[in-house]
Amino acid sequence: MIQGTRQLLIFVTKANTVVAIDSKYAKTVWRMVIPSDHIISSIFKLEEKLGEGILNTKAAIIVRNKSSAEKTRIILLNPLTGSVIEEVDKIFDAVKILKIPHNEKERKQDFLMFIDKNLKLLYFPSSEKAHAEALLSKINFFTIAQTKNVIEGLSFEQGKLTKIWNYVLPSQEVIIKFDQPFHTSHEFLKLHEEGFFSALPEDKRIIFRHTDINNFVIVSNDSKSNGCNLYVISGVNGRVLYTSNIQNVGKNQPINLIFDDNGVFFSYFSTKNFIYEILSVEFFHSHIEASYSDLLYKYYTGGLEDFVKVDYFDQDTRVLSFQQTFGFPPGIKVMKAFNSKLGLTRKNLLVITESDQLYTLDRKLLSSRRPLVPGGTVDPYSFESTNDPPYTYLLPHSGLFTVTGTSHLNDIENIRFITTERESTSLLVAYGQDLYVNKYAPQKEYDSITEKFESSLVILSIVIALIGVIVVKFM
């Protein structure tokens, strides 16, 4: 598929049809109708690295038989033409399908991993089994049995998934949402296979954020407290890292849950304040480094590696959590975090408001570390931020942050970010009854040349410089 902001978007409609649309011209490129006795389960983009900078891309459509869920068909398509490359039939009732991305060394292509209710595994293509097992041994998994309120931790050992821990919620609680900070780009996986603390320089001190893709968050409906309970749990050993009871949650209104980087964001309608609220929870290292020289000393003497690692089996995990609640008057139907190629660009949140507008929320405004006293002096060993604005309950609302501008959209149901070759920019796709497509750059396009860039002036400057060098040489 095209790697820039112009993409070929492939959708599955409610009419059991697969449609490819050119994002630039909003034209249908091709469509495929799936027989009525089958249902489309999911669709994936699979890449195979053929050489330096050369990728062969296929679209994999997973189709199930309505009369027998075990009968699964994998249809490989040429995404540009919609022509069928291969059809593979499997007898496998998968409850979860994961896409594992390629990397620069041993894994030359993306592959799919199917997991059934008995924790059996199936790989596609089957030739990637060895590469899959090498990667899976580094990552922890979990399953959620919502009817039993049981969360089970899984580890890949000796070619299969094995239960290593379980966490049982009280009987009055029902799990309604869960999320995990799992990024699918191979560069991000390479950096985040283990939990760690990353430095956040701020004035004359350094604060360390805690990030781990093995952690996950769940929200349960508590019938006794008339609220919701939020848990952040380590996928390594089932240890609860954070828990909170949120009161006065409107159960019939939209609820959203995001776990991204070191932050958890939970949006809900408050029946007490009659406004949509966002609970922001962020995780940090308990130690603040006030000396850059001490940090450099740890780096050069090898002490920094142990300092930034997290040990979930230790009594003191060195992980601290901070939380803050914000009100957002326009309302929140759907909330998503920005996604980029390497995950380095600021992860602003994008929401669909009750009036079907797309609105961006700066991550700094949702910081749990916003100072409570405006203009106050911040202690060097305090976690209060010196870069974030002072805390106010209501988030500022301005038309400048409405991504859709004056466009009128109808019944938008979800948001998707498609990464591009530029780290600063992803393709934003909002869909439902209407379809909205545009490029989105939270921190502007810092890694690209603007349209106003005059290449002729640069060439002229180089020519003048060369002439000057030649003249000086012969003087």
N, C-alpha and C positions, 0 to 999 in steps of 0.2 A: 504494500500500500504506500501511498505517497507520504513522505516523512515530514513535510512542512505543515503549515496551518491549513493547507488545502488537503483534505482527507476524503477517502471513500468511506462513508458511514453505512454500516450494515445493521438494519433493524429487523426485529421480529414483531409482526403485528398480531393483534388479537384474532385476526382472520386466518391464522396459521400460515402466513406468508412471510418469506424473507425478501427484504427490499434493500437494494444498494442505492445510495444517494450521493451525488457529488456535492461536497460541502460548500464549494465556491459558487456554483451556479444553481444549486437547489433542484437539480434535475435527477430523475430516476435513471440509473444506468442499466440495471437489470432487476428482475424479480423471479422468485421461485415459489411455487405453491406446493406445500407439503400435503400429502393425502390426508383425508379427514379421519382415517383410522389411526393416525399417528399424532403425537403432540411434540412440539419443539421444547426441549428441556433447557438448553443453553447454547451459546455460540461463543467461539474463541478465535482469537487471532494467533496463529502459530508461525513463528519465524525460524528459518534455518540459515545458518551462516555458511555461505559457500566460499567466501574469500574476504580479504580486507575491504570492508565497506560494502560488501555484496550480500544482500539478504534475499532469500526466496520466501515469499509470504503466501500462506494458505489460510482459508477460513474453514474452521471445523464446526459443523453443526451437529449437535447431539439430539437425536430424535428417539422417542420411546413409543412403543406400541401401546395403545389405549387399553387393550384387553389383557396385556401381560407386560407389566413394568420391567420384567427381567430382560425382555427383548429390546436391546439398545442398538441403534444404528449410528455410526459415525460417518458423516458425509463431508469429504474434503472438497473444497471448491477453489477455483481460481477467482480471487476476490475482484479482479478487474473485469472479468467477463461473465462470471456466474456459472461457468462450465464445470461439470463434475469431474474431478480428477480420480477419486477413488471412493468406494463405499465399503465399509467394514461392519459386519454384524457381530455383536457380542451378546452372550447370555450373562448379564451381570446387572443386578439391581443396585445401582449406586445411590447412596444418600448424600454423597458429597463429591464434587469434582473440583480438583485444584489444578491450576496451570502453573508449571514450574518453568521459569525463563531460562534461556541459554546464558552462557557466560563466555569469557574470552579464551578459556583454556579447554577443560575436558568436555563441557556440554556445548555442542555445536548447534543444537536446535531446541526449541521449546517442546515440552511434552505435557501430556495430561495424566493426572493420577486420579483414578476412580476408587472410592472407598464405599463398601457396602455396610449393612447394619451389623455384620459379624466381624467387622474390621479387616476384611480381606481386601487386597489391593490388586488393581489392574492398571497397567501402564499402556499408554498409546503415544507414539509408536512403541511396540514391545522391545525394540532394539535399545531403548533408553533405560532399561531396567537397572543396569549396573550403575549408570550415572545418577539415576534417581535415588537408589539406596545409599549412595555415598553422601548425597546432600541431605536426605531425610534424617540421617543419624545425627545431624547438627541442630535440628529444629524440633520443638515440642508441639504437640497437638492436643486438642481437647474436644470433647463431645458434650452436648447439652441435651439431656432428656427432659424436655419441658413438662411432660406429664408427671414425671417422678421427682422433679426438682433436684435432680442429681447432675453434677458436673464431674466428668471423668477425665483425668489427664492421661495422655498417651505418649509413648516414646517408641521410636522405631528401633527395634533390636532383632538381630538375626533374621532379617527379611520379612518381618511382620510388625504390626502395631500392637504394643503391649500396654495394658492398664498399669499405671504406676501410682496413681493417687485418685481420691474422689472427695468431693465436697457436697454435703447435703444441706439444702436450705430448709428452714422451718416449714412446717406443713401449711401454714396460712399464706405462704408466698408462692407466687406464680411468675416464672421468668417471662418477660415480655420483649426484651431487647438485649442484644449483645453485639460487641464489636471488638476488633483486634487491629493493631497498627501494622498490618501486613502489606508491604509495598511490592509490586510485582516486577519492577525493573531489576535486572540482574546486578547492576551496579549497587543498588540499595541493599539487596540481599547480601552481597559480599561484605558490606560494611556492618550489617546489623544482625549477623547470625548469633551474636551473643549480646547480652545486656551490657550497657556501659554508661558512663557519665561523660557528657560532652561540655567543653568549656564555653561559657557565655561571658566574654569580657564586658565590664561595666565600670567606667571611671577607673578608680585605683584598686579595684577588686575583681575577682573572677568567681562567678557562680557556675555550678555544674548542673546541667539538666540530666535527668535520668530517662533513658530511652531503651526499650526492649520489645522486640516484636513478639516475644514469647508471652508477654503479659496480655490480659484481656479484661474487658469490663462487661458486667451484666447489670440490668435493671429489672427488679422484680416488683410485682404488684402486691402490696401488703394489705390484706383484708382487715387486719386488726387495727392498724394505725391510720387507715384512710389516706395512705400515702404510698411512696415508692422507696425501695431500698436500692442503693447503688453499691456495687462491690467491684474492686479492682483486685484481680487474683493473678499470682504468678503461675504461668503454665509449666514451670520447671518442677515445682513441688506442691502446688495447690495452696500456697500460703496467701492469706488475705493481706494485701498491702494497704488497702483503704476501704472504709465502709462509711456510709452516711444514710440517714433517713430523711427524705424530702417530703414535707407535709403539703397538704392542699393541692395535690396534682389532679388536674381535670382529666379523668380517665377516658372521656369520650372525645377529647381533643388530640390533635397530632402530637406525638412524642418522637423525638429524634435523639440519637446517641452516637457520638463520634469519639474514637480513640486515635489520636494522631500525634506522632512524635512523643513529647512528654506530657501531653494534655488530654484530658477527658472533658467533653462538652455535652451537657444534657439539657435539651430544651423541652419545655412543657408549659401548659396553661395553668397559672396560679389562680385557684378559686378564691383565695383570700385577697389578693391584690388586683384581680380581674385584668391580668396582663400576662403576656407570654414572657417567661423568664428563661435565662440560660445559666446553668450552674457550671462554673469553670473550675476544674481541679488540675493542678500541675504538680509534677514530681521533680525533686532536686536532691542533690547530694547534701548531707547534713553539714559538710565543711565548706566554709568560704575562704578562698585563698586571697589574702590581702597583699601578698608580695609576689610580683612577677619574677623576681630573682629566685625565690624559693621554688616557684613552679618550674623554671628553667633548670634548676639544680636537680629536681626530681626527674625531669625529662632526660637529662644527660647521664644521670647515675642509674637509670633503669627503675626508679621508684614510682614513676608515673603510671606504668602499666598496671601494677597492683592497685594503685590508688583509684583508677577509673573503673575497675571491674566491680561487679555486684555479686555478692555471695548470699543467695536466698536461704542458705542453710545456717548462716550465722545468726546469733541472737540479735545482733545489731546489723541490719541491712544497710545502714547509712542512708536510707531513702526517706526524705521528708515530703509531705504533701501540704499544699496550700489551696484554699478554695475561696471563691467569691461568687456572688449572685448578681446578675444584671437583668434589667427589664428592657423589653424591646416591643414598643407599642404596635408596629405594623403587623405583628403576628408571624408565626413560622409554621409553614406546612412541611417543608423539607429543608434539611441543612446538610451541607457537604463541605469537606475540607479540600482546598486546592491541592492538586497533584501535579508534580513536574517530573522531568526525566530522572534527575538525581536526588530530588527531595531537598534541595538546598534553598530554593526560593521560599520566602515567607508564606506560611500555610494559612492564608486568610480563609475565613469561612464564607461560603456563598449560601444564601437562603432563598427559598421561594416564599414570598409573603402571602398573606390571605387574599390579596388582590392580584395574585399571579404575576408579580414583578420579581425580578432577580436583583437581590441586594447584597453588596459585599460588606463584610464585617472585618475590619482590620484586627489582626491577631493581638496587636498591642492593646486595643480597647478591651479585649477579653482576658487580659493578663490577671492572674490572681495576686500579682505582686504590685499592682497599682497603689501608690502611696495614699494613705487615708487622710493625711494632713497636707493640704496644698502649701508648697513653699517651705515645708519643714526640713530640718537637717536630718539626713539619713546616716545612721550609724554604719561604719565600715563593715561591721559584722551582722548587719541586718539584711534580711532578704527583700526588703522594700526596694522597688526599682527607682533608679534615678533617670531612666530614659522614658518610662511610660507616663502617660498623663495621670493626674490625681483621680482617685476613684469617685465615680458618681454612679448611683443606682441605675438611672436611665441611660442607655446607650444613645449617642447622638444620631439623629436621623436627618439625612440631607439627600436631596435629589441628585447631588453629585456622585453619590455612591450607588445609584440605581443603574445597574449594568444594562438593562433593557431600554433605558431612556424613555422615550415617549411611545414605544411599541406596546400594543395592547394584545396580551396573550390570553388564551383560554385553557383552563383546566390543565396546567402544567403539573406533572406528577413526579418527575425525578430530574436529577442533574448528573451529568457524566463529564469527566475531564479526560481528554485524550492527549497524551504527551507528544511533544514534537522534538526535533533535534535541538531546538533552542531551550536552554534550561529556564529562561525567564517566562516563556510563553507556552500555554497549552490551549488546545481547542475546547471550547465550552459548548456542550450540547445539552439543552433542556428540552424535554419531550413530554408529551401527553396528548391532548387533543390537538395542540399546535406543536410546531417544531421550531426551536430557536438555536441558531448556530453562529458562533462568533469566536474570535481569538480573545484570550484573557491573560493579562500580565499584571499580577498584583503589585510588583515593584517596577513597573514600566519595563520596556524592552532594553534592559541594560547590556545585553549581549548581542545586539544587532545594530546595523547601520540604518539610520532613519532615511526616509524618502528625500529629505532636504540635503542629504550628504552630497557634496559636489566632488565627484571623483576627478573631474578635469582639473580642479584647483590643486589637488594632491599631486597629480602627474606633472602639472606645470611647476610646482614647488620642487619636485625631484629633479626636473630638467634644469632649472635655474641653479640648484645646488651642485649638480654635476658640472655645469659650465663654470661655476665659481671655482670648483676644485681644479679643473683643467687650467684655468687662467692662472691661478696661484702657482700651480706646478711649473709653468713655463716662465714665470716672472724672475 
